Amino acid sequence: MVTDTIADYLTRIRNASKAGHRVVEIPASNLKKEITKILFDQGYILSYKFEDDTVQGTIKIALKYNKATKEPVIKRIQRISKPGLRKYAPSQDLPRVLNGLGIAIVSTSHGVMTSKQAKLENVGGEVLCYVY
């Protein structure tokens, strides 16, 4: 039984990209679907597909690799806020990842978004993860 489903989601993506897999299959939830959409919009994954074949449903993610070097596009994907220690940030103190080259995914009252979007909308929230 997994208690931190977001950490499990990030670990499955991390392990699949390090192993060189093209597709990774993950149990679905609404929060994971929103994070997947953000990863696709920011160019970290090639494509995704939501399947409702089981009770919970699954997310199939096609990972993206550099064509020349065959290295994964996602260099690091790191969980920040954990069930034992939640990390919240107001809109002024939202983190910049790798001086703006990476993204921080934030869960706000306006939905799940990147820290750049949250700053523009002037909302803070829980910092879920860093991706670069």
Secondary structure, DSSP 4 states (H G I P E B T S, - for coil): --S-HHHHHHHHHHHHHHHT-SEEEEE--HHHHHHHHHHHHTTSEEEEEEE-SSSS-EEEEEE-B-TTT--BS-S-EEE-S-SSS--EE-GGG---SGGGTSEEEEEETTEEEEHHHHHHHT--EEEEEEE-
